[in-house]
Amino acid sequence: MASDKPTRRRTYSEALKVQVLAECAAPGTSVAKVALGHGINANVVHRWRQLAREGKPSVPTISSGFVPVSLASTPAPDPVSSAAIQVDLRRGAIAMTINWPTSAAAEFAAWTRELLR
């Protein structure tokens, strides 16, 4: 019996594979639980682990060390210009300007989410 539907395989990014393999490497971790948490079939994760043990190039190696990163220094923001979040809202003939302190940015985000519902 042939099916007319094309079969597609799911593909996973190398970064996700590394993350899943690292989580599975932790002592006492269930591979099935890690796979389920990422929405991946456990058999796929077991295969990734097998390929990693065999040293196959299709699965990236897990690095247990830290990689040093140098960050460029950024100039401190001008306190006068970043003192408030300013938003201009217009609806028809009505226009309003909202000024919100940056120290309460999380509250502004919550307010905005409720406004846009």
C-alpha positions in Angstrom: 0.0 0.0 0.0 1.6 3.2 -1.1 0.9 6.5 0.4 0.6 9.8 -1.5 1.9 11.8 1.4 5.6 12.7 1.2 7.6 11.6 4.3 9.6 14.3 6.0 12.2 13.9 8.7 12.5 16.4 11.4 15.8 18.2 11.6 17.4 19.5 14.8 20.0 22.3 15.1 23.5 21.4 16.3 23.0 23.7 19.3 19.9 21.8 20.4 21.7 18.4 20.0 24.6 19.7 22.1 22.2 21.0 24.8 20.2 17.7 24.9 23.3 15.6 25.0 24.7 17.8 27.8 21.5 17.4 29.8 21.6 13.6 29.3 25.2 13.5 30.5 24.2 14.7 34.0 24.3 12.0 36.6 20.9 10.5 37.4 19.2 12.0 34.4 16.5 10.1 32.5 17.1 10.3 28.7 13.4 9.8 28.1 12.6 12.7 30.4 15.1 15.1 28.7 13.8 14.1 25.3 10.2 14.6 26.3 11.1 18.0 27.8 12.4 19.1 24.3 9.6 17.4 22.4 11.9 14.9 20.8 11.5 11.1 20.5 13.7 9.3 23.0 14.9 6.9 20.3 16.4 9.9 18.4 18.2 11.1 21.5 19.5 7.5 22.2 20.8 7.5 18.6 22.6 10.8 19.1 24.2 9.4 22.2 25.3 6.3 20.4 26.8 8.4 17.6 28.6 10.6 20.1 30.1 7.5 21.9 31.3 6.2 18.5 32.8 9.5 17.6 30.7 10.0 14.5 31.0 13.5 13.0 27.2 14.0 12.6 26.8 14.7 16.3 28.8 17.6 17.8 31.1 16.8 20.7 30.1 18.1 24.2 32.5 20.6 25.6 32.8 20.4 29.4 34.9 23.6 29.7 34.2 27.2 29.5 35.2 29.3 26.5 36.5 32.8 27.4 34.7 35.6 25.7 35.9 39.2 25.7 33.2 41.9 25.7 33.7 45.3 24.3 32.9 48.0 26.8 29.9 50.1 26.1 29.6 53.7 27.2 27.2 54.4 30.0 23.8 55.6 28.9 23.0 59.3 29.4 20.7 59.4 32.5 18.7 62.3 31.0 17.8 60.5 27.7 17.1 57.1 29.3 15.1 58.3 32.3 11.8 57.3 30.7 10.2 55.0 28.1 8.2 57.1 25.8 5.4 55.7 23.6 3.1 57.6 21.3 -0.3 56.0 20.8 -2.8 57.1 18.1 -6.2 55.8 17.3 -8.3 57.9 14.9 -8.4 61.5 16.1 -7.1 60.6 19.6 -3.4 60.7 20.3 -1.6 60.2 23.6 2.0 60.0 24.8 2.9 57.6 27.6 6.1 58.3 29.6 7.1 55.4 31.9 10.2 55.2 34.1 12.8 52.7 32.9 13.2 51.4 36.4 9.7 49.9 36.0 10.3 48.4 32.5 8.8 45.0 33.5 5.6 46.6 34.7 5.5 48.6 31.4 5.8 45.4 29.4 3.0 43.8 31.4 0.8 46.9 30.9 1.6 46.9 27.2 0.6 43.2 26.8 -2.7 43.9 28.5 -3.3 46.9 26.3 -2.7 45.0 23.1 -5.1 42.1 24.0 
